[in-house]
Amino acid sequence: KSINFPQNRKDLNKPVSETTVNNYLRNMKVFFNYMHSNHYIKTNPFQRIKRKLNNDHKPVDFISDDDFKKLIKSFDMSKFHEYRDSTITQLLIDTGMRIGECLLIKIDDIDMTRRAIYLQPDNTKGKKGRTVFYSDEMGKIMKKWLQFKDRYRDSDFLFCTNKGKSLLVNNFEANFRRYTTNVGLKKSHPHQLRNNFARRFLLNGGDIFTLSRILGHSSVTVTEKAYLDLDDEDLRVNYAPHSPLTKIMKK
């Protein structure tokens, strides 16, 4: 109690969710696998533990068009850090990148002609380099941002701090929570932008295989589990243009 101060935790003695238990199991398994493979321990206590608790996937809250526009309009573009964060926010929802990948982009990684960004292997979750693409609209935003950034900061990073260093993930997360709270969006996290990209990509007619490659997943199964959380209204809207009867009768 004098070291970890458990009495100060707001969740002390509260029920632990299945997701949290599964996270504990996964992390402990990785740790003991490492200990065993490097001969720090003779037997692996997690070797026989295969099962995880069943838990329902909870989709991340969808950000509506109006709420996203409200968020973007709330940034004070006369301030360097808010202009930077506005550009990051729009790039994330336009490309589906992870926030950690986005913040490590350097100017040399960008191909303005092809509107493409190469994510270096060391900067991706799977340690595999990949290319993401951004829209013509985002291209205009990026061009203006680079002109603004180069006027005030000398840095190889696309999104830098006031000292020219790369912006840390936790710093942007804190900023993002503040921005979204100010416009009335609760429980917001930058990962919502990745989720929104994936969902919008599918609703706009994109296929799951292409989406999986863009997101940098190891398999389509990972993409399906993480992002196929369309509700009935999404399915209704997505179904309408593909009605077999409508296509038959229009011929």
Rosetta blueprint (number, residue, H / E / L):
1 K L
2 S L
3 I L
4 N L
5 F L
6 P H
7 Q H
8 N H
9 R L
10 K L
11 D L
12 L L
13 N L
14 K L
15 P L
16 V L
17 S L
18 E H
19 T H
20 T H
21 V H
22 N H
23 N H
24 Y H
25 L H
26 R H
27 N H
28 M H
29 K H
30 V H
31 F H
32 F H
33 N H
34 Y H
35 M H
36 H H
37 S H
38 N L
39 H L
40 Y L
41 I L
42 K L
43 T L
44 N L
45 P L
46 F L
47 Q L
48 R L
49 I L
50 K L
51 R L
52 K L
53 L L
54 N L
55 N L
56 D L
57 H L
58 K L
59 P L
60 V L
61 D L
62 F L
63 I L
64 S L
65 D H
66 D H
67 D H
68 F H
69 K H
70 K H
71 L H
72 I H
73 K H
74 S L
75 F L
76 D L
77 M L
78 S L
79 K L
80 F H
81 H H
82 E H
83 Y H
84 R H
85 D H
86 S H
87 T H
88 I H
89 T H
90 Q H
91 L H
92 L H
93 I H
94 D H
95 T H
96 G L
97 M L
98 R L
99 I H
100 G H
101 E H
102 C H
103 L L
104 L L
105 I L
106 K E
107 I H
108 D H
109 D H
110 I E
111 D E
112 M L
113 T L
114 R L
115 R L
116 A E
117 I E
118 Y E
119 L E
120 Q L
121 P H
122 D H
123 N H
124 T L
125 K L
126 G L
127 K L
128 K L
129 G L
130 R E
131 T E
132 V E
133 F E
134 Y L
135 S L
136 D H
137 E H
138 M H
139 G H
140 K H
141 I H
142 M H
143 K H
144 K H
145 W H
146 L H
147 Q H
148 F H
149 K H
150 D H
151 R H
152 Y H
153 R L
154 D L
155 S L
156 D L
157 F E
158 L L
159 F L
160 C E
161 T L
162 N L
163 K L
164 G L
165 K L
166 S E
167 L L
168 L L
169 V H
170 N H
171 N H
172 F H
173 E H
174 A H
175 N H
176 F H
177 R H
178 R H
179 Y H
180 T H
181 T H
182 N H
183 V L
184 G L
185 L L
186 K L
187 K L
188 S L
189 H L
190 P L
191 H H
192 Q H
193 L H
194 R H
195 N H
196 N H
197 F H
198 A H
199 R H
200 R H
201 F H
202 L H
203 L H
204 N L
205 G L
206 G L
207 D L
208 I H
209 F H
210 T H
211 L H
212 S H
213 R H
214 I H
215 L H
216 G L
217 H L
218 S L
219 S L
220 V H
221 T H
222 V H
223 T H
224 E H
225 K H
226 A H
227 Y H
228 L L
229 D L
230 L L
231 D L
232 D H
233 E H
234 D H
235 L H
236 R H
237 V H
238 N H
239 Y H
240 A H
241 P H
242 H H
243 S L
244 P H
245 L H
246 T H
247 K H
248 I H
249 M H
250 K H
251 K L
